[in-house]
Amino acid sequence: MSERPWWNDAVVYQLYVRSFADGNGDGAGDLLGIIDRLDHIASLGVDAIWLNPCYPSPQRDHGYDVADYFEIEPAYGDLGIFDRLIGEARRRGIRVMMDVVPNHCSDRHPWFVEALRAGRGSRERERFWFRDGRGENGDEPPNNWTAMFGGPAWTRVVEPDGSPGQWYLATFTPWQPDFNWYHDDVGDYFDRMLRFWFDRGVEGFRADAVFVVGKDPNLPDFDAPGDVFTAGVAALNPATSFHESGHDVWRRWRSVVDRYEDDHPGRSLVTVAEVYAPGRPQVLARFVESDQFHQAFIFDLMLSPWNAESFHRTAGRSYARLREAGAHLSWALNNHDNQRIVTRTGRSNAHRPESWTGNNLSDPDVPVDVALGARRSRAAALLLLGLPGAVYLYMGEELGLPEVLDIPDDRRQDPIFFNTGGRQRGRDGCRVPMPWTVDPRDAHGFSGADPWLPQPSGWGSYSAEAQGGDESSMLALYRRTIAARRTLNLEGDDVEFVGDGSDGLFCFVRGRAVVIVNTTESRISVPAELARDREVLVESVAGAFVEGSLDGDSAVWLLRSGDRRVT
């Protein structure tokens, strides 16, 4: 592998397959739809796409409940269509990454079905976490753990003879039983799975929920602190979150990847860990040690209020700790699990620390100024794309899509909504199908059928068609900025953060270039040493940077005069 692999500073476009584009007319996105819209992705100038789970699944958690890790969900296509997607993407210079779910599978997975039939003490049950219950008749769960999506983490089964039986552990929902990674069958299974998809041309994997893969084999009770939101209780449990045994799994994965590259010269593969550890870069650094993941998402910016001081603390801290560890960086501002940034930054309390409530899905009653959120999102795009390392975009981010907050309860799909009795609205609002055309017929170009989640009135105004010829649009901004990013990448990965943000400016220097974000509502004079002898490379809004000052809620990239300029 070269010193600077393709994924070091790649821009990766995340596709929530079900919501991107419908090619077979059933109301849900699929692989044919992706193929049809690859030119849009290519026009952004991204290096790769990342597909959310597209394996066979009952879709109770829309693909994160996997029934077969070696096939394609029939509603999305088949292996032949998948191979075609790989080829069509490669022809456009786009690599394909996939999502893998190592902590759990679907309760329809053949292994789990076999475990239910096999009964107590069987090898089939040892692949999962089956335990006898507590109490006189085993009527109580084996411990007091709660699930990430609400409710208890244990579900009782009926034994083959019809009697009440053992309990199994499911960290997220009852239909997603956890694998027991201490069992050799589990490791062997995923070794084969990684190689299977690499053989088909997949260039990397994003690994879901890696922080709960390790478990304390004694499964002790956990007394959670009070007043913690649902997922937070499970996330604080040291017996199942960030447990040391999980790192043995990732060392095994890395050895599989490294051996595959050795056996296939010219291939450059990447693994990316989804680790939610805001404010704890030392925890993140453990997952990107040289014998584990290549990258781990730095979510601190996504989970930060719109505040320059917070950006300095979070980005600066993460950058320093991970660079010190020799780790590769990867950043994101949006994904399929969090409210879209237009809505987050448009909230009236977006600049305050309390604007992030623990899961970015709450605060339904806080007023949202979508226009303000869009302006801030433009500035955030320059912040994100200006940083060294890989950047992961979420589909629709380039269109400035806001969160859809008013989905009717009878149309909601997310298990978080149902498992919390509606107390948490869930993630459906960031998964509403993409608008491609202005015309509302055919679901704004998404599908000829009623889409699986309803699109709001006026959704077409955000469409790729509406923005395509508008140089002031969000879409045009992303295209310009991704193109200009190549100039910043020439400056290398060394960054000097300037100031502490107390003046409302988030600033950092990369070689001859400087990135400046103004998180206040007022125009602010930029420190003279940052602006001297530099010209505008790209700005979030035309005319934002004038005579050494930057408009409120705006951002600019400056390059020393006489150096290469991208327009």
C-alpha positions in Angstrom: 0.0 0.0 0.0 1.3 3.5 -0.8 2.1 6.0 2.0 -1.1 7.9 1.3 -3.9 5.4 0.4 -7.0 6.7 -1.5 -9.1 6.7 1.7 -6.8 9.0 3.6 -8.5 12.1 2.4 -11.4 10.6 0.5 -14.9 12.2 0.2 -17.4 9.3 0.8 -21.1 9.7 0.0 -23.4 7.6 2.3 -26.4 6.0 0.6 -29.4 5.0 2.7 -30.4 2.6 0.0 -34.1 2.5 0.8 -34.4 6.3 0.4 -32.1 7.2 -2.4 -33.8 6.2 -5.7 -36.4 3.6 -6.6 -35.5 1.7 -9.8 -38.2 -1.0 -9.7 -41.2 1.1 -8.8 -42.2 -0.4 -5.5 -41.9 2.8 -3.4 -38.5 1.9 -1.8 -35.0 2.6 -3.1 -32.9 -0.1 -4.5 -29.6 -0.9 -6.4 -31.1 -0.1 -9.8 -32.1 3.3 -8.6 -28.5 3.9 -7.4 -27.2 2.9 -10.8 -29.6 5.3 -12.5 -28.4 8.2 -10.3 -24.7 7.5 -10.3 -24.0 10.5 -12.6 -25.4 12.8 -9.8 -22.9 11.3 -7.4 -20.1 11.5 -9.9 -20.9 15.2 -10.4 -20.1 15.9 -6.8 -16.6 14.6 -7.3 -16.7 12.1 -4.5 -14.3 9.1 -4.2 -16.6 6.4 -2.9 -20.1 5.5 -1.9 -21.0 3.7 1.2 -24.2 1.6 1.1 -26.2 1.1 4.2 -27.1 -2.6 4.8 -28.5 -4.1 1.6 -28.5 -7.7 2.7 -31.6 -9.9 3.0 -33.5 -8.7 6.1 -37.1 -8.6 7.5 -36.5 -4.8 7.5 -37.7 -4.4 11.1 -34.7 -2.0 11.5 -34.4 -1.4 7.8 -31.4 -3.7 7.1 -29.6 -3.5 10.4 -31.3 -6.8 11.2 -29.4 -9.0 8.8 -30.8 -12.5 7.8 -28.0 -13.4 5.4 -24.6 -11.7 5.1 -23.8 -13.3 1.7 -26.7 -12.1 -0.4 -28.6 -9.0 -1.5 -32.1 -8.1 -0.1 -34.5 -9.1 -2.9 -36.4 -5.8 -2.6 -33.1 -4.1 -3.5 -31.9 -6.4 -6.3 -29.6 -9.4 -6.5 -25.9 -10.2 -6.7 -26.0 -9.7 -10.5 -27.3 -6.2 -10.1 -24.8 -5.5 -7.3 -22.0 -6.6 -9.6 -23.3 -4.2 -12.2 -23.4 -1.4 -9.6 -19.7 -2.1 -8.8 -18.8 -1.9 -12.5 -20.8 1.2 -13.3 -19.4 3.0 -10.2 -15.9 1.9 -11.1 -16.3 3.3 -14.6 -17.0 6.7 -13.1 -14.0 6.5 -10.7 -16.2 5.7 -7.7 -15.4 2.9 -5.2 -18.1 1.0 -3.3 -18.1 0.5 0.4 -20.6 -1.6 2.4 -22.1 -1.6 5.9 -21.5 -4.6 8.2 -23.4 -5.4 11.4 -21.1 -7.5 13.6 -22.9 -7.2 17.0 -26.2 -8.9 16.0 -28.2 -10.4 13.3 -31.9 -10.8 12.6 -34.0 -13.3 14.5 -34.7 -14.8 11.1 -31.0 -15.6 10.5 -30.6 -19.4 10.0 -28.3 -19.6 12.9 -30.8 -18.1 15.3 -33.6 -20.2 14.0 -31.4 -23.3 14.5 -30.6 -22.1 18.1 -34.3 -21.9 19.0 -34.8 -25.5 17.7 -31.7 -26.9 19.3 -32.5 -26.2 22.9 -30.4 -25.6 26.0 -26.7 -26.4 26.0 -26.4 -26.7 22.2 -23.5 -25.4 20.1 -26.2 -23.5 18.1 -27.2 -21.5 21.2 -23.6 -20.9 22.2 -23.2 -18.6 19.1 -25.5 -16.2 20.9 -26.0 -15.2 24.5 -28.6 -17.6 25.8 -29.0 -17.8 29.6 -31.3 -19.3 32.1 -33.5 -16.7 33.9 -33.3 -15.7 37.5 -36.0 -16.4 40.1 -37.6 -19.6 41.2 -39.0 -20.6 37.8 -36.5 -18.6 35.7 -39.2 -16.0 35.1 -36.8 -13.0 35.5 -34.2 -11.9 33.0 -30.6 -13.0 33.6 -29.6 -9.4 34.5 -31.1 -5.9 34.5 -29.6 -4.6 31.3 -31.7 -2.3 29.1 -31.8 -2.1 25.3 -30.5 0.7 23.2 -33.8 1.3 21.6 -35.9 1.0 24.7 -37.2 -1.8 26.9 -35.2 -4.8 28.5 -32.2 -6.3 26.7 -33.5 -9.8 27.3 -36.2 -11.8 25.6 -37.5 -15.2 26.8 -38.0 -18.0 24.3 -40.4 -21.0 24.2 -38.4 -24.2 24.2 -39.0 -26.9 21.5 -41.2 -28.8 23.9 -43.5 -25.8 24.4 -42.3 -24.9 27.9 -41.1 -21.4 29.0 -37.4 -21.4 28.3 -34.1 -19.5 28.3 -33.5 -15.8 27.6 -31.3 -14.3 24.9 -29.5 -11.0 24.9 -30.4 -8.4 22.3 -28.7 -5.0 22.9 -30.9 -3.1 20.4 -34.3 -4.8 19.9 -35.7 -8.3 20.6 -35.5 -9.2 16.9 -31.7 -8.4 16.8 -30.0 -11.1 18.9 -26.4 -10.4 19.8 -23.6 -12.7 18.6 -21.3 -14.3 21.1 -17.9 -13.3 19.7 -16.1 -15.7 22.1 -17.4 -18.5 19.9 -15.1 -19.6 17.1 -18.0 -20.0 14.6 -18.8 -16.3 14.8 -15.3 -15.2 13.9 -14.9 -17.7 11.1 -18.3 -16.6 9.7 -17.3 -13.0 9.4 -13.9 -13.8 8.1 -15.6 -15.5 5.2 -18.1 -12.7 4.8 -15.4 -10.0 4.5 -13.5 -12.0 1.8 -16.7 -12.8 -0.1 -17.5 -9.1 -0.6 -13.9 -8.1 -1.3 -13.9 -10.7 -4.0 -16.9 -8.9 -5.6 -15.0 -5.6 -5.7 -16.0 -4.0 -2.5 -13.2 -1.7 -1.3 -14.1 -1.3 2.4 -16.6 -1.6 5.2 -18.2 0.7 7.7 -18.8 -1.4 10.9 -21.9 -0.6 12.8 -22.1 -0.2 16.6 -18.6 -1.6 17.2 -18.5 -0.4 20.8 -21.0 -3.0 22.0 -19.5 -6.0 20.4 -17.4 -7.0 23.4 -19.1 -8.4 26.5 -18.2 -9.3 30.0 -18.8 -13.1 30.0 -20.2 -12.9 33.5 -23.0 -10.5 32.4 -23.1 -8.6 35.7 -26.0 -6.3 36.6 -25.5 -2.6 35.9 -27.0 0.1 38.1 -27.4 3.1 35.8 -27.4 6.7 37.0 -30.8 8.4 37.0 -32.1 10.8 34.4 -30.3 9.2 31.4 -32.0 8.9 28.0 -32.8 5.4 26.9 -29.8 4.6 24.7 -27.5 6.3 27.2 -28.2 3.7 29.9 -26.9 0.8 27.7 -24.1 3.0 26.4 -22.8 3.6 30.0 -22.7 -0.1 30.8 -19.0 -1.1 31.1 -19.9 -4.8 30.7 -21.2 -4.3 27.2 -19.9 -0.9 26.0 -16.3 -0.4 25.1 -15.4 -3.7 26.7 -11.8 -4.7 26.2 -12.7 -8.0 24.5 -14.1 -6.2 21.5 -10.6 -5.1 20.4 -9.7 -8.8 19.9 -12.4 -8.9 17.2 -11.0 -5.9 15.4 -7.5 -7.2 15.5 -8.8 -10.4 13.8 -10.6 -8.3 11.2 -7.5 -6.3 10.4 -5.5 -9.4 9.9 -8.1 -10.7 7.4 -7.9 -7.3 5.5 -4.1 -7.2 5.6 -3.8 -10.7 4.3 -6.3 -10.1 1.6 -4.3 -7.1 0.4 -1.1 -9.1 0.5 -2.8 -11.8 -1.7 -4.3 -9.2 -4.1 -1.6 -6.6 -5.1 -3.1 -3.3 -6.1 -6.1 -3.5 -3.8 -6.4 -0.8 -1.1 -9.1 -1.6 1.5 -10.5 0.4 4.4 -12.4 -0.4 7.5 -14.3 2.4 9.4 -15.6 2.1 12.9 -18.8 3.7 14.1 -17.8 4.6 17.6 -19.9 7.2 19.6 -17.4 8.6 22.1 -18.0 12.4 22.0 -15.4 14.2 24.1 -13.3 11.1 24.5 -10.7 10.9 21.7 -8.6 8.6 23.9 -11.3 6.0 23.6 -11.6 6.6 19.8 -7.9 6.2 19.5 -8.1 2.6 20.8 -10.1 1.5 17.8 -7.7 3.0 15.3 -4.5 1.4 16.6 -2.4 0.1 13.8 -3.7 -3.5 14.2 -7.4 -2.5 14.3 -9.6 -0.2 12.2 -8.1 2.1 9.5 -10.5 4.9 10.6 -13.1 5.7 13.2 -15.8 8.4 12.8 -15.1 11.6 14.7 -18.6 12.6 15.6 -17.7 15.5 17.9 -18.4 18.2 15.3 -21.8 16.6 14.5 -22.6 16.6 18.2 -21.5 20.1 18.8 -23.6 23.2 19.2 -23.1 26.0 16.6 -20.4 27.6 18.7 -16.8 28.4 17.7 -15.5 27.7 21.2 -17.1 24.2 21.1 -15.6 23.6 17.6 -12.2 24.5 18.9 -12.5 22.2 21.9 -13.9 19.2 19.9 -12.1 19.4 16.6 -8.8 20.5 18.2 -8.9 17.8 20.9 -9.8 15.0 18.5 -7.3 16.1 15.9 -4.4 16.4 18.4 -5.1 13.0 20.2 -5.6 11.0 17.0 -2.7 12.5 15.2 -0.5 11.8 18.2 -1.6 8.2 18.0 -0.7 8.1 14.3 -4.3 7.5 13.3 -6.1 8.5 10.1 -8.9 11.0 10.6 -12.5 10.8 9.4 -15.2 13.4 9.9 -19.0 13.7 9.5 -21.7 16.2 10.1 -24.7 14.1 9.1 -25.8 10.5 8.9 -28.8 8.2 9.0 -29.0 8.2 12.8 -29.1 11.9 13.6 -31.2 15.0 12.7 -30.0 16.8 9.6 -27.7 19.7 10.2 -30.1 22.2 8.6 -32.6 21.6 11.4 -30.0 21.2 14.2 -28.3 24.5 13.5 -31.6 26.2 12.7 -33.0 25.6 16.2 -33.2 28.7 18.3 -30.9 27.2 20.9 -28.4 25.8 18.4 -25.5 27.9 19.8 -26.0 26.7 23.4 -24.4 23.5 24.8 -27.8 22.2 25.8 -28.9 22.1 22.1 -27.4 18.7 21.9 -29.6 16.5 24.1 -27.8 13.2 24.0 -29.1 11.8 20.8 -29.9 14.8 18.5 -33.4 13.5 18.0 -35.1 15.4 20.8 -36.1 19.0 21.3 -39.2 18.7 19.1 -40.7 21.9 20.5 -37.7 24.2 19.9 -38.5 26.6 17.0 -36.5 26.0 13.8 -35.5 28.7 11.3 -34.8 26.6 8.2 -33.2 29.5 6.3 -30.8 30.2 9.2 -30.0 26.5 9.4 -29.3 26.4 5.7 -26.9 29.3 5.9 -25.1 27.7 8.8 -25.0 24.4 7.0 -23.3 26.0 4.1 -20.6 27.3 6.5 -20.4 23.9 8.2 -19.7 22.3 4.8 -16.6 24.4 4.4 -15.6 23.6 7.9 -16.0 19.9 7.3 -14.4 19.7 3.9 -11.5 21.9 5.0 -10.3 19.5 7.6 -7.6 17.0 6.7 -8.6 13.3 6.6 -11.6 11.6 5.1 -15.0 13.2 5.0 -18.3 11.3 5.0 -21.3 13.0 3.5 -24.9 11.8 3.9 -27.2 11.8 0.9 -29.3 14.9 0.6 -26.8 16.9 2.6 -25.6 18.4 -0.8 -29.2 19.5 -1.4 -29.6 21.1 2.0 -32.5 18.8 3.1 -33.9 19.6 6.5 -35.2 17.1 9.0 -38.9 16.2 8.4 -40.3 16.6 11.8 -44.0 16.1 11.2 -44.2 12.6 9.8 -47.6 11.2 10.9 -47.4 8.6 13.6 -49.1 6.0 11.5 -46.4 6.3 8.8 -43.4 6.1 11.1 -41.1 3.1 10.8 -38.2 3.5 13.3 -38.2 1.0 16.2 -37.0 3.8 18.5 -40.4 5.5 18.1 -42.3 2.3 18.9 -40.1 1.0 21.7 -40.2 4.3 23.6 -44.0 4.7 23.1 -43.4 7.7 20.9 -41.4 9.6 23.6 -38.5 9.7 21.1 -39.6 10.5 17.5 -36.8 8.4 16.0 -34.7 8.7 12.9 -37.3 8.6 10.2 -37.1 12.4 9.6 -33.6 12.1 8.2 -34.5 9.1 6.0 -37.3 10.6 3.9 -36.8 9.7 0.2 -34.7 12.0 -1.9 -36.3 14.6 -4.2 -34.9 14.5 -7.7 -37.4 16.6 -9.6 -39.6 19.7 -8.9 -42.8 18.0 -10.1 -44.5 16.2 -7.2 -45.7 13.4 -9.4 -43.6 10.2 -9.1 -42.6 11.3 -5.7 -40.4 14.0 -7.1 -38.6 11.5 -9.3 -38.0 9.1 -6.5 -40.6 6.4 -7.4 -43.7 5.8 -9.4 -45.3 4.3 -6.2 -46.2 5.9 -2.9 -42.8 6.2 -1.1 -42.2 4.2 2.0 -41.9 7.4 4.0 -44.0 10.4 2.9 -42.3 13.4 1.4 -43.5 16.8 2.8 -45.1 19.5 0.7 -42.6 21.6 -1.2 -40.0 18.9 -1.1 -39.3 19.5 -4.8 -37.8 22.9 -4.1 -34.8 21.1 -2.7 -34.5 18.7 -5.6 -31.4 18.2 -7.7 -33.4 19.5 -10.7 -34.3 22.7 -9.0 -30.7 23.4 -7.9 -28.9 22.0 -10.9 -28.6 25.3 -12.8 -28.3 27.6 -9.8 -24.7 28.6 -9.0 -25.8 29.9 -5.6 -27.5 26.7 -4.6 -26.3 24.3 -1.9 -25.6 21.7 -4.6 -23.3 24.0 -6.5 -21.6 24.9 -3.3 -20.8 21.3 -2.5 -19.5 20.7 -6.0 -17.2 23.8 -5.9 -16.0 23.0 -2.4 -15.2 19.4 -3.1 -13.3 20.5 -6.2 -11.4 23.1 -4.2 -10.6 20.6 -1.5 -8.0 19.1 -3.7 -6.0 22.3 -3.3 -6.2 22.1 0.5 -5.2 18.4 0.4 -2.0 19.5 -1.3 -1.2 21.3 1.9 -1.0 18.0 3.8 -2.5 16.9 7.1 -0.8 19.3 9.5 -3.2 21.8 11.0 -2.7 24.8 13.3 -5.8 25.8 15.2 -5.8 29.6 15.8 -7.4 31.1 18.9 -9.9 29.5 21.2 -13.2 30.6 19.5 -14.1 33.1 22.2 -14.3 35.8 19.5 -16.8 33.7 17.6 -14.3 32.6 14.9 -13.2 29.0 14.4 -9.9 29.2 12.4 -7.3 26.8 11.4 -4.3 27.0 9.0 -3.2 24.2 6.6 0.1 25.3 5.0 -0.6 28.2 2.7 -4.4 28.0 3.3 -6.6 29.1 6.1 -10.2 28.1 6.9 -12.3 30.6 8.9 -15.9 30.0 10.2 -17.9 32.8 11.9 -20.5 31.3 14.2 -22.0 34.6 15.3 -24.7 36.6 13.6 -22.5 39.6 13.1 -19.7 40.5 10.6 -16.3 40.1 12.3 -12.9 41.3 11.3 -10.5 38.4 10.7 -7.1 38.6 12.4 -4.8 40.4 10.0 -2.2 37.7 10.0 -4.8 35.2 8.7 -6.1 37.4 5.8 -2.8 39.2 4.8 -1.8 38.4 1.2 -4.5 35.8 0.8 -7.3 35.6 -1.7 -10.7 33.8 -1.6 -10.5 30.1 -2.6 -14.2 29.4 -1.8 -16.8 31.0 0.4 -20.1 29.7 1.8 -22.0 32.6 0.4 -20.9 34.9 -2.4 -19.5 38.1 -0.9 -19.3 36.7 2.7 -15.6 37.8 2.9 -15.0 41.5 2.2 -12.0 43.7 3.1 -10.7 41.4 5.8 -14.1 40.7 7.5 -16.4 37.7 7.4 -20.2 37.9 7.5 -22.1 36.2 10.3 -22.9 32.4 10.0 -20.5 32.2 7.1 -17.2 30.5 6.2 -14.3 31.1 3.8 -11.1 29.4 2.6 -8.3 31.7 1.9 -5.1 30.9 -0.1 -1.9 32.9 -0.2 -1.9 35.3 -3.2 -0.2 34.0 -6.2 -0.8 30.3 -5.3 -3.1 28.1 -7.2 -6.7 29.2 -7.2 -9.8 27.1 -7.8 -13.0 28.8 -9.0 
